[in-house]
Amino acid sequence: MRLPVYPIKGDERWELLSKIVDKLETRETKKALARYKITPVNKAIEIP
């Protein structure tokens, strides 16, 4: 069972992680992964 994660506002590490996750979920990133034969794309960027 996964517990929800509640980030602390103002924590720089959480803000950085959020920006990284946002980039990984973009359409352009998924296209680049597919172009280099990294499939399935959705599982390749899944964060546990």
mmCIF file of the N, C-alpha and C atoms, coordinates in Angstrom:
data_MODEL
# 
_entry.id   MODEL 
# 
loop_
_atom_site.group_PDB 
_atom_site.id 
_atom_site.type_symbol 
_atom_site.label_atom_id 
_atom_site.label_alt_id 
_atom_site.label_comp_id 
_atom_site.label_asym_id 
_atom_site.label_entity_id 
_atom_site.label_seq_id 
_atom_site.pdbx_PDB_ins_code 
_atom_site.Cartn_x 
_atom_site.Cartn_y 
_atom_site.Cartn_z 
_atom_site.occupancy 
_atom_site.B_iso_or_equiv 
_atom_site.pdbx_formal_charge 
_atom_site.auth_seq_id 
_atom_site.auth_comp_id 
_atom_site.auth_asym_id 
_atom_site.auth_atom_id 
_atom_site.pdbx_PDB_model_num 
ATOM 1   N N  . MET A 1 1  ? 0.847  -1.177 0.000   1.00 0.00 ? 1  MET A N  1 
ATOM 2   C CA . MET A 1 1  ? 0.000  0.000  0.000   1.00 0.00 ? 1  MET A CA 1 
ATOM 3   C C  . MET A 1 1  ? 0.892  1.239  0.000   1.00 0.00 ? 1  MET A C  1 
ATOM 4   N N  . ARG A 1 2  ? 0.576  2.167  -0.872  1.00 0.00 ? 2  ARG A N  1 
ATOM 5   C CA . ARG A 1 2  ? 1.340  3.409  -0.936  1.00 0.00 ? 2  ARG A CA 1 
ATOM 6   C C  . ARG A 1 2  ? 0.682  4.474  -0.081  1.00 0.00 ? 2  ARG A C  1 
ATOM 7   N N  . LEU A 1 3  ? 1.491  5.166  0.665   1.00 0.00 ? 3  LEU A N  1 
ATOM 8   C CA . LEU A 1 3  ? 0.983  6.274  1.460   1.00 0.00 ? 3  LEU A CA 1 
ATOM 9   C C  . LEU A 1 3  ? 1.113  7.558  0.654   1.00 0.00 ? 3  LEU A C  1 
ATOM 10  N N  . PRO A 1 4  ? 0.165  8.455  0.773   1.00 0.00 ? 4  PRO A N  1 
ATOM 11  C CA . PRO A 1 4  ? 0.271  9.717  0.040   1.00 0.00 ? 4  PRO A CA 1 
ATOM 12  C C  . PRO A 1 4  ? 1.425  10.559 0.584   1.00 0.00 ? 4  PRO A C  1 
ATOM 13  N N  . VAL A 1 5  ? 2.029  11.316 -0.299  1.00 0.00 ? 5  VAL A N  1 
ATOM 14  C CA . VAL A 1 5  ? 3.134  12.186 0.088   1.00 0.00 ? 5  VAL A CA 1 
ATOM 15  C C  . VAL A 1 5  ? 2.636  13.626 0.043   1.00 0.00 ? 5  VAL A C  1 
ATOM 16  N N  . TYR A 1 6  ? 2.805  14.310 1.142   1.00 0.00 ? 6  TYR A N  1 
ATOM 17  C CA . TYR A 1 6  ? 2.399  15.709 1.222   1.00 0.00 ? 6  TYR A CA 1 
ATOM 18  C C  . TYR A 1 6  ? 3.639  16.578 1.318   1.00 0.00 ? 6  TYR A C  1 
ATOM 19  N N  . PRO A 1 7  ? 3.971  17.298 0.238   1.00 0.00 ? 7  PRO A N  1 
ATOM 20  C CA . PRO A 1 7  ? 5.172  18.132 0.271   1.00 0.00 ? 7  PRO A CA 1 
ATOM 21  C C  . PRO A 1 7  ? 4.991  19.342 1.184   1.00 0.00 ? 7  PRO A C  1 
ATOM 22  N N  . ILE A 1 8  ? 6.091  19.783 1.736   1.00 0.00 ? 8  ILE A N  1 
ATOM 23  C CA . ILE A 1 8  ? 6.094  20.965 2.591   1.00 0.00 ? 8  ILE A CA 1 
ATOM 24  C C  . ILE A 1 8  ? 6.306  22.179 1.695   1.00 0.00 ? 8  ILE A C  1 
ATOM 25  N N  . LYS A 1 9  ? 5.402  23.137 1.776   1.00 0.00 ? 9  LYS A N  1 
ATOM 26  C CA . LYS A 1 9  ? 5.525  24.338 0.949   1.00 0.00 ? 9  LYS A CA 1 
ATOM 27  C C  . LYS A 1 9  ? 6.802  25.074 1.323   1.00 0.00 ? 9  LYS A C  1 
ATOM 28  N N  . GLY A 1 10 ? 7.519  25.516 0.294   1.00 0.00 ? 10 GLY A N  1 
ATOM 29  C CA . GLY A 1 10 ? 8.752  26.249 0.507   1.00 0.00 ? 10 GLY A CA 1 
ATOM 30  C C  . GLY A 1 10 ? 9.986  25.366 0.562   1.00 0.00 ? 10 GLY A C  1 
ATOM 31  N N  . ASP A 1 11 ? 9.809  24.044 0.552   1.00 0.00 ? 11 ASP A N  1 
ATOM 32  C CA . ASP A 1 11 ? 10.948 23.133 0.568   1.00 0.00 ? 11 ASP A CA 1 
ATOM 33  C C  . ASP A 1 11 ? 11.521 23.055 -0.845  1.00 0.00 ? 11 ASP A C  1 
ATOM 34  N N  . GLU A 1 12 ? 12.760 23.479 -0.995  1.00 0.00 ? 12 GLU A N  1 
ATOM 35  C CA . GLU A 1 12 ? 13.384 23.561 -2.313  1.00 0.00 ? 12 GLU A CA 1 
ATOM 36  C C  . GLU A 1 12 ? 13.512 22.197 -2.978  1.00 0.00 ? 12 GLU A C  1 
ATOM 37  N N  . ARG A 1 13 ? 13.740 21.149 -2.201  1.00 0.00 ? 13 ARG A N  1 
ATOM 38  C CA . ARG A 1 13 ? 13.874 19.813 -2.783  1.00 0.00 ? 13 ARG A CA 1 
ATOM 39  C C  . ARG A 1 13 ? 12.567 19.352 -3.402  1.00 0.00 ? 13 ARG A C  1 
ATOM 40  N N  . TRP A 1 14 ? 11.452 19.624 -2.744  1.00 0.00 ? 14 TRP A N  1 
ATOM 41  C CA . TRP A 1 14 ? 10.146 19.235 -3.290  1.00 0.00 ? 14 TRP A CA 1 
ATOM 42  C C  . TRP A 1 14 ? 9.834  20.020 -4.548  1.00 0.00 ? 14 TRP A C  1 
ATOM 43  N N  . GLU A 1 15 ? 10.194 21.300 -4.554  1.00 0.00 ? 15 GLU A N  1 
ATOM 44  C CA . GLU A 1 15 ? 9.939  22.120 -5.736  1.00 0.00 ? 15 GLU A CA 1 
ATOM 45  C C  . GLU A 1 15 ? 10.748 21.617 -6.927  1.00 0.00 ? 15 GLU A C  1 
ATOM 46  N N  . LEU A 1 16 ? 12.012 21.240 -6.687  1.00 0.00 ? 16 LEU A N  1 
ATOM 47  C CA . LEU A 1 16 ? 12.852 20.712 -7.752  1.00 0.00 ? 16 LEU A CA 1 
ATOM 48  C C  . LEU A 1 16 ? 12.294 19.392 -8.266  1.00 0.00 ? 16 LEU A C  1 
ATOM 49  N N  . LEU A 1 17 ? 11.923 18.505 -7.362  1.00 0.00 ? 17 LEU A N  1 
ATOM 50  C CA . LEU A 1 17 ? 11.349 17.221 -7.759  1.00 0.00 ? 17 LEU A CA 1 
ATOM 51  C C  . LEU A 1 17 ? 10.073 17.418 -8.575  1.00 0.00 ? 17 LEU A C  1 
ATOM 52  N N  . SER A 1 18 ? 9.257  18.358 -8.171  1.00 0.00 ? 18 SER A N  1 
ATOM 53  C CA . SER A 1 18 ? 8.019  18.645 -8.894  1.00 0.00 ? 18 SER A CA 1 
ATOM 54  C C  . SER A 1 18 ? 8.307  19.104 -10.319 1.00 0.00 ? 18 SER A C  1 
ATOM 55  N N  . LYS A 1 19 ? 9.322  19.946 -10.490 1.00 0.00 ? 19 LYS A N  1 
ATOM 56  C CA . LYS A 1 19 ? 9.683  20.427 -11.828 1.00 0.00 ? 19 LYS A CA 1 
ATOM 57  C C  . LYS A 1 19 ? 10.204 19.288 -12.695 1.00 0.00 ? 19 LYS A C  1 
ATOM 58  N N  . ILE A 1 20 ? 10.992 18.393 -12.104 1.00 0.00 ? 20 ILE A N  1 
ATOM 59  C CA . ILE A 1 20 ? 11.530 17.260 -12.849 1.00 0.00 ? 20 ILE A CA 1 
ATOM 60  C C  . ILE A 1 20 ? 10.402 16.336 -13.303 1.00 0.00 ? 20 ILE A C  1 
ATOM 61  N N  . VAL A 1 21 ? 9.479  16.040 -12.401 1.00 0.00 ? 21 VAL A N  1 
ATOM 62  C CA . VAL A 1 21 ? 8.351  15.161 -12.737 1.00 0.00 ? 21 VAL A CA 1 
ATOM 63  C C  . VAL A 1 21 ? 7.493  15.800 -13.824 1.00 0.00 ? 21 VAL A C  1 
ATOM 64  N N  . ASP A 1 22 ? 7.271  17.100 -13.730 1.00 0.00 ? 22 ASP A N  1 
ATOM 65  C CA . ASP A 1 22 ? 6.488  17.785 -14.764 1.00 0.00 ? 22 ASP A CA 1 
ATOM 66  C C  . ASP A 1 22 ? 7.145  17.650 -16.134 1.00 0.00 ? 22 ASP A C  1 
ATOM 67  N N  . LYS A 1 23 ? 8.474  17.766 -16.193 1.00 0.00 ? 23 LYS A N  1 
ATOM 68  C CA . LYS A 1 23 ? 9.186  17.622 -17.462 1.00 0.00 ? 23 LYS A CA 1 
ATOM 69  C C  . LYS A 1 23 ? 9.082  16.206 -18.009 1.00 0.00 ? 23 LYS A C  1 
ATOM 70  N N  . LEU A 1 24 ? 9.178  15.207 -17.121 1.00 0.00 ? 24 LEU A N  1 
ATOM 71  C CA . LEU A 1 24 ? 9.117  13.815 -17.572 1.00 0.00 ? 24 LEU A CA 1 
ATOM 72  C C  . LEU A 1 24 ? 7.750  13.447 -18.114 1.00 0.00 ? 24 LEU A C  1 
ATOM 73  N N  . GLU A 1 25 ? 6.731  14.144 -17.698 1.00 0.00 ? 25 GLU A N  1 
ATOM 74  C CA . GLU A 1 25 ? 5.376  13.812 -18.125 1.00 0.00 ? 25 GLU A CA 1 
ATOM 75  C C  . GLU A 1 25 ? 4.932  14.563 -19.380 1.00 0.00 ? 25 GLU A C  1 
ATOM 76  N N  . THR A 1 26 ? 5.814  15.372 -19.977 1.00 0.00 ? 26 THR A N  1 
ATOM 77  C CA . THR A 1 26 ? 5.421  16.126 -21.162 1.00 0.00 ? 26 THR A CA 1 
ATOM 78  C C  . THR A 1 26 ? 5.363  15.228 -22.390 1.00 0.00 ? 26 THR A C  1 
ATOM 79  N N  . ARG A 1 27 ? 4.616  15.648 -23.349 1.00 0.00 ? 27 ARG A N  1 
ATOM 80  C CA . ARG A 1 27 ? 4.472  14.890 -24.597 1.00 0.00 ? 27 ARG A CA 1 
ATOM 81  C C  . ARG A 1 27 ? 5.805  14.785 -25.336 1.00 0.00 ? 27 ARG A C  1 
ATOM 82  N N  . GLU A 1 28 ? 6.599  15.850 -25.296 1.00 0.00 ? 28 GLU A N  1 
ATOM 83  C CA . GLU A 1 28 ? 7.882  15.852 -25.992 1.00 0.00 ? 28 GLU A CA 1 
ATOM 84  C C  . GLU A 1 28 ? 8.825  14.801 -25.412 1.00 0.00 ? 28 GLU A C  1 
ATOM 85  N N  . THR A 1 29 ? 8.818  14.661 -24.100 1.00 0.00 ? 29 THR A N  1 
ATOM 86  C CA . THR A 1 29 ? 9.670  13.656 -23.456 1.00 0.00 ? 29 THR A CA 1 
ATOM 87  C C  . THR A 1 29 ? 9.219  12.258 -23.839 1.00 0.00 ? 29 THR A C  1 
ATOM 88  N N  . LYS A 1 30 ? 7.920  12.037 -23.848 1.00 0.00 ? 30 LYS A N  1 
ATOM 89  C CA . LYS A 1 30 ? 7.401  10.719 -24.230 1.00 0.00 ? 30 LYS A CA 1 
ATOM 90  C C  . LYS A 1 30 ? 7.758  10.395 -25.680 1.00 0.00 ? 30 LYS A C  1 
ATOM 91  N N  . LYS A 1 31 ? 7.712  11.397 -26.558 1.00 0.00 ? 31 LYS A N  1 
ATOM 92  C CA . LYS A 1 31 ? 8.083  11.179 -27.954 1.00 0.00 ? 31 LYS A CA 1 
ATOM 93  C C  . LYS A 1 31 ? 9.567  10.826 -28.068 1.00 0.00 ? 31 LYS A C  1 
ATOM 94  N N  . ALA A 1 32 ? 10.406 11.516 -27.314 1.00 0.00 ? 32 ALA A N  1 
ATOM 95  C CA . ALA A 1 32 ? 11.845 11.250 -27.357 1.00 0.00 ? 32 ALA A CA 1 
ATOM 96  C C  . ALA A 1 32 ? 12.148 9.840  -26.856 1.00 0.00 ? 32 ALA A C  1 
ATOM 97  N N  . LEU A 1 33 ? 11.479 9.420  -25.792 1.00 0.00 ? 33 LEU A N  1 
ATOM 98  C CA . LEU A 1 33 ? 11.679 8.070  -25.279 1.00 0.00 ? 33 LEU A CA 1 
ATOM 99  C C  . LEU A 1 33 ? 11.267 7.039  -26.320 1.00 0.00 ? 33 LEU A C  1 
ATOM 100 N N  . ALA A 1 34 ? 10.147 7.254  -26.970 1.00 0.00 ? 34 ALA A N  1 
ATOM 101 C CA . ALA A 1 34 ? 9.662  6.326  -27.992 1.00 0.00 ? 34 ALA A CA 1 
ATOM 102 C C  . ALA A 1 34 ? 10.612 6.301  -29.196 1.00 0.00 ? 34 ALA A C  1 
ATOM 103 N N  . ARG A 1 35 ? 11.178 7.445  -29.535 1.00 0.00 ? 35 ARG A N  1 
ATOM 104 C CA . ARG A 1 35 ? 12.096 7.530  -30.671 1.00 0.00 ? 35 ARG A CA 1 
ATOM 105 C C  . ARG A 1 35 ? 13.335 6.663  -30.442 1.00 0.00 ? 35 ARG A C  1 
ATOM 106 N N  . TYR A 1 36 ? 13.773 6.578  -29.182 1.00 0.00 ? 36 TYR A N  1 
ATOM 107 C CA . TYR A 1 36 ? 14.945 5.772  -28.852 1.00 0.00 ? 36 TYR A CA 1 
ATOM 108 C C  . TYR A 1 36 ? 14.576 4.359  -28.399 1.00 0.00 ? 36 TYR A C  1 
ATOM 109 N N  . LYS A 1 37 ? 13.360 3.957  -28.747 1.00 0.00 ? 37 LYS A N  1 
ATOM 110 C CA . LYS A 1 37 ? 12.875 2.589  -28.499 1.00 0.00 ? 37 LYS A CA 1 
ATOM 111 C C  . LYS A 1 37 ? 12.796 2.233  -27.014 1.00 0.00 ? 37 LYS A C  1 
ATOM 112 N N  . ILE A 1 38 ? 12.535 3.222  -26.179 1.00 0.00 ? 38 ILE A N  1 
ATOM 113 C CA . ILE A 1 38 ? 12.324 2.967  -24.755 1.00 0.00 ? 38 ILE A CA 1 
ATOM 114 C C  . ILE A 1 38 ? 10.829 2.799  -24.568 1.00 0.00 ? 38 ILE A C  1 
ATOM 115 N N  . THR A 1 39 ? 10.409 1.538  -24.515 1.00 0.00 ? 39 THR A N  1 
ATOM 116 C CA . THR A 1 39 ? 8.986  1.246  -24.429 1.00 0.00 ? 39 THR A CA 1 
ATOM 117 C C  . THR A 1 39 ? 8.731  0.238  -23.340 1.00 0.00 ? 39 THR A C  1 
ATOM 118 N N  . PRO A 1 40 ? 7.587  0.172  -22.783 1.00 0.00 ? 40 PRO A N  1 
ATOM 119 C CA . PRO A 1 40 ? 6.472  1.100  -22.921 1.00 0.00 ? 40 PRO A CA 1 
ATOM 120 C C  . PRO A 1 40 ? 6.790  2.432  -22.232 1.00 0.00 ? 40 PRO A C  1 
ATOM 121 N N  . VAL A 1 41 ? 6.463  3.502  -22.895 1.00 0.00 ? 41 VAL A N  1 
ATOM 122 C CA . VAL A 1 41 ? 6.826  4.841  -22.430 1.00 0.00 ? 41 VAL A CA 1 
ATOM 123 C C  . VAL A 1 41 ? 6.206  5.150  -21.074 1.00 0.00 ? 41 VAL A C  1 
ATOM 124 N N  . ASN A 1 42 ? 4.956  4.810  -20.882 1.00 0.00 ? 42 ASN A N  1 
ATOM 125 C CA . ASN A 1 42 ? 4.294  5.140  -19.615 1.00 0.00 ? 42 ASN A CA 1 
ATOM 126 C C  . ASN A 1 42 ? 4.969  4.477  -18.434 1.00 0.00 ? 42 ASN A C  1 
ATOM 127 N N  . LYS A 1 43 ? 5.427  3.253  -18.594 1.00 0.00 ? 43 LYS A N  1 
ATOM 128 C CA . LYS A 1 43 ? 6.110  2.568  -17.491 1.00 0.00 ? 43 LYS A CA 1 
ATOM 129 C C  . LYS A 1 43 ? 7.534  3.079  -17.321 1.00 0.00 ? 43 LYS A C  1 
ATOM 130 N N  . ALA A 1 44 ? 8.147  3.565  -18.401 1.00 0.00 ? 44 ALA A N  1 
ATOM 131 C CA . ALA A 1 44 ? 9.513  4.064  -18.321 1.00 0.00 ? 44 ALA A CA 1 
ATOM 132 C C  . ALA A 1 44 ? 9.598  5.321  -17.472 1.00 0.00 ? 44 ALA A C  1 
ATOM 133 N N  . ILE A 1 45 ? 8.542  6.145  -17.446 1.00 0.00 ? 45 ILE A N  1 
ATOM 134 C CA . ILE A 1 45 ? 8.580  7.369  -16.661 1.00 0.00 ? 45 ILE A CA 1 
ATOM 135 C C  . ILE A 1 45 ? 7.759  7.280  -15.383 1.00 0.00 ? 45 ILE A C  1 
ATOM 136 N N  . GLU A 1 46 ? 7.245  6.091  -15.094 1.00 0.00 ? 46 GLU A N  1 
ATOM 137 C CA . GLU A 1 46 ? 6.439  5.926  -13.891 1.00 0.00 ? 46 GLU A CA 1 
ATOM 138 C C  . GLU A 1 46 ? 7.318  6.088  -12.654 1.00 0.00 ? 46 GLU A C  1 
ATOM 139 N N  . ILE A 1 47 ? 6.833  6.866  -11.730 1.00 0.00 ? 47 ILE A N  1 
ATOM 140 C CA . ILE A 1 47 ? 7.563  7.104  -10.469 1.00 0.00 ? 47 ILE A CA 1 
ATOM 141 C C  . ILE A 1 47 ? 6.856  6.353  -9.371  1.00 0.00 ? 47 ILE A C  1 
ATOM 142 N N  . PRO A 1 48 ? 7.584  5.430  -8.711  1.00 0.00 ? 48 PRO A N  1 
ATOM 143 C CA . PRO A 1 48 ? 6.934  4.611  -7.679  1.00 0.00 ? 48 PRO A CA 1 
ATOM 144 C C  . PRO A 1 48 ? 6.536  5.399  -6.456  1.00 0.00 ? 48 PRO A C  1 
# 
